[in-house]
Every structure is written in structure tokens, then in C-alpha cells.
């Protein structure tokens, strides 16, 4: 299972991805799915098992433009997104 970290600022998105990788988290920048962020935005995708590390980095990194974590749910009916409260 995967999680998307959605930010309102591209620079903070890229900074967060680098911070995750420095902590050993397998993370990548991806296009934000329609409806989860602003148009032409990017998010950080990583494994659900690493969400506690991501939460910690949000706090210590003082990210002002963080929007939400979304759990990616894939089923035979398609893809849906569920907000993960922090």
C-alpha cells in the first residue's frame, strides 16, 4: 500500500522527498491525482509502512504548505484515496 503526501508548494514537496530519502524511505515525486491538489501539482509517494517517519519529518521540517496524507486504495473498481489524519 502507498501513501501520497500532498503539498501546496512544489519546493516543499521536493524538500520533503529529499528528507524522506535521507531517512532511508523509498519515495518518489509523482503527479498529484486530479481532485487531491491544485492543477499541475506534484506529490510524494511512499509506502504506508513509512508514514510514521513521514509524520516526524513534517513536524521537524516545519512544512507550511502540507495539505494531507492520502492512502491509495486500489480495487477492481478503480483507485480511491482516503485521508490519513495525523
MDAnalysis code that builds the backbone (N, CA, C; Angstrom):
import MDAnalysis as mda
import numpy as np

u = mda.Universe.empty(258, n_residues=86, atom_resindex=np.repeat(np.arange(86), 3), trajectory=True)
u.add_TopologyAttr("name", ["N", "CA", "C"] * 86)
u.add_TopologyAttr("resid", np.arange(1, 87))
u.add_TopologyAttr("resname", ["UNK", "UNK", "UNK", "UNK", "UNK", "UNK", "UNK", "UNK", "UNK", "UNK", "UNK", "UNK", "UNK", "UNK", "UNK", "UNK", "UNK", "UNK", "UNK", "UNK", "UNK", "UNK", "UNK", "UNK", "UNK", "UNK", "UNK", "UNK", "UNK", "UNK", "UNK", "UNK", "UNK", "UNK", "UNK", "UNK", "UNK", "UNK", "UNK", "UNK", "UNK", "UNK", "UNK", "UNK", "UNK", "UNK", "UNK", "UNK", "UNK", "UNK", "UNK", "UNK", "UNK", "UNK", "UNK", "UNK", "UNK", "UNK", "UNK", "UNK", "UNK", "UNK", "UNK", "UNK", "UNK", "UNK", "UNK", "UNK", "UNK", "UNK", "UNK", "UNK", "UNK", "UNK", "UNK", "UNK", "UNK", "UNK", "UNK", "UNK", "UNK", "UNK", "UNK", "UNK", "UNK", "UNK"])
u.atoms.positions = np.array([
    [0.833, -1.182, 0.000],
    [0.000, 0.000, 0.000],
    [0.876, 1.242, 0.000],
    [0.354, 2.253, -0.652],
    [1.087, 3.504, -0.790],
    [0.337, 4.677, -0.165],
    [1.097, 5.733, 0.084],
    [0.563, 6.989, 0.615],
    [1.071, 8.117, -0.276],
    [0.233, 9.130, -0.449],
    [0.653, 10.362, -1.104],
    [0.707, 11.468, -0.062],
    [1.787, 12.219, -0.071],
    [1.889, 13.425, 0.743],
    [1.661, 14.593, -0.213],
    [0.585, 15.332, 0.010],
    [0.212, 16.423, -0.888],
    [0.543, 17.755, -0.223],
    [1.243, 18.576, -0.966],
    [1.642, 19.909, -0.512],
    [1.046, 20.945, -1.461],
    [1.002, 22.176, -1.016],
    [0.513, 23.278, -1.837],
    [1.665, 24.039, -2.488],
    [2.889, 23.611, -2.220],
    [4.069, 24.294, -2.718],
    [5.036, 23.264, -3.290],
    [5.426, 23.446, -4.539],
    [6.304, 22.492, -5.218],
    [7.667, 22.378, -4.519],
    [8.237, 23.492, -4.089],
    [9.546, 23.453, -3.436],
    [9.510, 22.630, -2.158],
    [8.456, 22.776, -1.369],
    [8.347, 21.977, -0.146],
    [8.139, 20.500, -0.469],
    [7.453, 20.212, -1.552],
    [7.271, 18.822, -1.982],
    [8.623, 18.187, -2.254],
    [9.451, 18.884, -3.007],
    [10.770, 18.356, -3.363],
    [11.666, 18.245, -2.127],
    [11.575, 19.207, -1.234],
    [12.344, 19.178, 0.021],
    [11.924, 17.977, 0.871],
    [10.621, 17.704, 0.938],
    [10.108, 16.581, 1.724],
    [10.576, 15.252, 1.133],
    [10.560, 15.141, -0.178],
    [11.028, 13.908, -0.818],
    [12.500, 13.657, -0.482],
    [13.319, 14.687, -0.548],
    [14.740, 14.541, -0.203],
    [14.909, 14.130, 1.270],
    [14.118, 14.742, 2.157],
    [14.197, 14.410, 3.581],
    [13.827, 12.943, 3.824],
    [12.791, 12.471, 3.149],
    [12.400, 11.059, 3.279],
    [13.529, 10.145, 2.818],
    [14.109, 10.444, 1.686],
    [15.192, 9.608, 1.159],
    [16.395, 9.610, 2.099],
    [16.676, 10.745, 2.716],
    [17.796, 10.810, 3.673],
    [17.541, 9.935, 4.890],
    [16.274, 9.689, 5.212],
    [15.907, 8.804, 6.330],
    [15.746, 7.351, 5.878],
    [16.091, 7.060, 4.620],
    [16.041, 5.693, 4.119],
    [14.688, 5.255, 3.595],
    [13.786, 6.206, 3.378],
    [12.452, 5.882, 2.870],
    [12.485, 5.886, 1.347],
    [11.928, 4.845, 0.750],
    [11.806, 4.765, -0.703],
    [10.662, 5.681, -1.118],
    [10.989, 6.845, -1.669],
    [9.982, 7.850, -2.007],
    [10.240, 8.373, -3.409],
    [9.162, 8.836, -4.048],
    [9.301, 9.426, -5.372],
    [8.278, 10.531, -5.565],
    [8.646, 11.498, -6.390],
    [7.736, 12.587, -6.736],
    [6.867, 12.121, -7.897],
    [5.555, 12.316, -7.752],
    [4.589, 11.917, -8.778],
    [3.597, 13.055, -9.007],
    [2.915, 13.023, -10.122],
    [1.849, 13.991, -10.370],
    [0.719, 13.760, -9.379],
    [0.188, 14.838, -8.848],
    [-0.931, 14.730, -7.917],
    [-2.197, 14.355, -8.684],
    [-2.894, 13.308, -8.256],
    [-4.137, 12.937, -8.940],
    [-5.158, 14.073, -8.916],
    [-5.913, 14.147, -9.959],
    [-6.946, 15.181, -10.078],
    [-7.878, 15.129, -8.871],
    [-8.155, 16.287, -8.311],
    [-9.063, 16.367, -7.174],
    [-8.383, 16.358, -5.812],
    [-7.085, 16.013, -5.773],
    [-6.383, 15.975, -4.487],
    [-5.539, 17.212, -4.240],
    [-5.272, 17.965, -5.260],
    [-4.439, 19.155, -5.118],
    [-4.727, 20.132, -6.225],
    [-3.904, 21.140, -6.324],
    [-4.083, 22.115, -7.391],
    [-3.629, 21.522, -8.721],
    [-4.042, 22.126, -9.797],
    [-3.676, 21.605, -11.111],
    [-2.163, 21.697, -11.303],
    [-1.628, 20.737, -12.001],
    [-0.187, 20.671, -12.307],
    [0.685, 20.576, -11.063],
    [0.172, 20.023, -9.984],
    [0.985, 19.901, -8.774],
    [1.629, 18.510, -8.706],
    [2.602, 18.398, -7.823],
    [3.258, 17.120, -7.595],
    [3.139, 16.754, -6.121],
    [3.214, 15.459, -5.859],
    [3.121, 14.911, -4.510],
    [4.276, 13.942, -4.302],
    [4.411, 13.471, -3.077],
    [5.422, 12.470, -2.767],
    [4.712, 11.157, -2.451],
    [5.125, 10.105, -3.141],
    [4.544, 8.776, -2.956],
    [5.549, 7.902, -2.212],
    [5.045, 7.192, -1.186],
    [5.898, 6.298, -0.412],
    [5.031, 5.190, 0.183],
    [5.683, 4.189, 0.772],
    [4.945, 3.057, 1.341],
    [4.256, 3.442, 2.655],
    [3.091, 2.875, 2.878],
    [2.312, 3.112, 4.090],
    [3.115, 2.789, 5.345],
    [3.980, 1.802, 5.286],
    [4.774, 1.399, 6.458],
    [5.702, 2.523, 6.939],
    [5.947, 3.524, 6.094],
    [6.849, 4.614, 6.442],
    [6.122, 5.883, 6.872],
    [4.822, 5.805, 7.111],
    [4.061, 7.016, 7.433],
    [4.491, 7.642, 8.757],
    [4.937, 6.852, 9.716],
    [5.375, 7.434, 10.993],
    [6.649, 8.265, 10.802],
    [7.561, 7.802, 9.960],
    [8.753, 8.596, 9.650],
    [8.349, 9.890, 8.943],
    [7.397, 9.788, 8.039],
    [6.933, 10.968, 7.303],
    [6.290, 11.983, 8.251],
    [5.490, 11.517, 9.192],
    [4.872, 12.412, 10.176],
    [5.940, 13.147, 10.985],
    [6.946, 12.413, 11.417],
    [8.038, 13.007, 12.180],
    [8.740, 14.097, 11.362],
    [9.038, 13.794, 10.102],
    [9.725, 14.768, 9.252],
    [8.879, 16.008, 8.997],
    [7.565, 15.839, 8.940],
    [6.683, 17.008, 8.789],
    [6.824, 17.948, 9.977],
    [6.903, 17.376, 11.156],
    [6.991, 18.183, 12.369],
    [8.337, 18.895, 12.454],
    [9.417, 18.152, 12.290],
    [10.740, 18.759, 12.444],
    [11.099, 19.668, 11.274],
    [10.505, 19.416, 10.105],
    [10.800, 20.224, 8.929],
    [9.978, 21.489, 8.822],
    [8.954, 21.618, 9.671],
    [8.116, 22.815, 9.694],
    [7.575, 23.177, 8.307],
    [6.948, 22.216, 7.661],
    [6.389, 22.415, 6.326],
    [5.076, 23.179, 6.428],
    [5.043, 24.354, 5.873],
    [3.852, 25.221, 5.960],
    [2.786, 24.878, 4.930],
    [3.183, 24.264, 3.817],
    [2.224, 24.045, 2.733],
    [1.686, 22.615, 2.680],
    [1.981, 21.816, 3.716],
    [1.458, 20.446, 3.726],
    [-0.057, 20.478, 3.744],
    [-0.660, 19.635, 2.898],
    [-2.113, 19.567, 2.804],
    [-2.629, 18.340, 3.563],
    [-2.359, 17.138, 3.046],
    [-2.819, 15.886, 3.664],
    [-1.969, 14.722, 3.214],
    [-2.046, 13.644, 3.996],
    [-1.615, 12.329, 3.547],
    [-2.860, 11.634, 3.010],
    [-2.712, 10.961, 1.885],
    [-3.798, 10.169, 1.321],
    [-3.324, 8.741, 1.122],
    [-4.046, 7.791, 1.678],
    [-3.782, 6.381, 1.441],
    [-4.384, 6.031, 0.081],
    [-3.617, 5.339, -0.742],
    [-4.084, 4.946, -2.069],
    [-4.723, 3.561, -1.961],
    [-6.003, 3.486, -2.272],
    [-6.728, 2.219, -2.245],
    [-6.994, 1.780, -3.688],
    [-6.486, 0.605, -4.039],
    [-6.678, 0.071, -5.389],
    [-7.560, -1.156, -5.294],
    [-8.648, -1.153, -6.062],
    [-9.557, -2.296, -6.095],
    [-9.939, -2.552, -7.545],
    [-10.730, -3.578, -7.765],
    [-11.160, -3.865, -9.137],
    [-12.098, -2.784, -9.665],
    [-12.637, -1.951, -8.780],
    [-13.499, -0.840, -9.193],
    [-12.699, 0.422, -9.524],
    [-11.401, 0.404, -9.286],
    [-10.562, 1.552, -9.593],
    [-9.740, 1.996, -8.405],
    [-9.282, 3.217, -8.476],
    [-8.412, 3.789, -7.439],
    [-9.210, 4.816, -6.656],
    [-9.070, 4.763, -5.333],
    [-9.685, 5.786, -4.478],
    [-8.638, 6.244, -3.468],
    [-8.927, 7.365, -2.843],
    [-7.977, 7.975, -1.920],
    [-8.682, 8.268, -0.605],
    [-7.996, 7.932, 0.480],
    [-8.548, 8.107, 1.833],
    [-7.602, 8.981, 2.646],
    [-8.114, 10.042, 3.229],
    [-7.294, 10.918, 4.047],
    [-6.816, 10.172, 5.290],
    [-5.532, 10.307, 5.583],
    [-4.963, 9.780, 6.813],
    [-4.768, 10.966, 7.739],
    [-5.432, 10.953, 8.854],
    [-5.307, 12.042, 9.824],
    [-4.000, 11.909, 10.580],
    [-3.358, 13.053, 10.809],
    [-2.078, 12.994, 11.525],
    [-2.196, 13.544, 12.897],
])
